[in-house]
Amino acid sequence: MITVSVCRGCCCGQLPEGVPDTTLDLIRAAASEAGARVRTAECLGPCEEKDVVVVQQRSDAETRTVNLWLGGLTDPTRLLELCDWIATGAGPLPGSLERARFSPPRSAKEPV
């Protein structure tokens, strides 16, 4: 099962006035293709990474959940790469998204 937590806190999803934010719509559409869930979070914590998502992957055979933290999704190309990856089942992280991956600080809020 894949769950995508999308930060919508103080810094994420903030665009200049008049520019529509389609990030959440794009992620929801991609998740729908893969049967994944999407949740929003008020703030996940690492604000310097702006537009943060946490992709939680858990297989039916495993009791372990893997959290992949990705940031910098204000870049439209990176956002579309994320959506393509989610839509195809979020397998191994492609190299193009590896640059967006980061280790969250201890103060970051783990998605529930």
Rosetta blueprint (number, residue, H / E / L):
1 M L
2 I E
3 T E
4 V E
5 S E
6 V E
7 C E
8 R L
9 G L
10 C L
11 C L
12 C L
13 G L
14 Q L
15 L L
16 P L
17 E L
18 G L
19 V L
20 P L
21 D L
22 T L
23 T H
24 L H
25 D H
26 L H
27 I H
28 R H
29 A H
30 A H
31 A H
32 S H
33 E H
34 A H
35 G L
36 A L
37 R E
38 V E
39 R E
40 T E
41 A E
42 E L
43 C L
44 L L
45 G L
46 P L
47 C H
48 E H
49 E H
50 K L
51 D L
52 V L
53 V E
54 V E
55 V E
56 Q E
57 Q E
58 R L
59 S L
60 D L
61 A L
62 E L
63 T L
64 R L
65 T L
66 V E
67 N E
68 L E
69 W E
70 L E
71 G L
72 G L
73 L L
74 T L
75 D L
76 P H
77 T H
78 R H
79 L H
80 L H
81 E H
82 L H
83 C H
84 D H
85 W H
86 I H
87 A H
88 T L
89 G L
90 A L
91 G L
92 P L
93 L L
94 P L
95 G H
96 S H
97 L H
98 E H
99 R L
100 A L
101 R E
102 F L
103 S L
104 P L
105 P L
106 R L
107 S L
108 A L
109 K L
110 E L
111 P L
112 V L
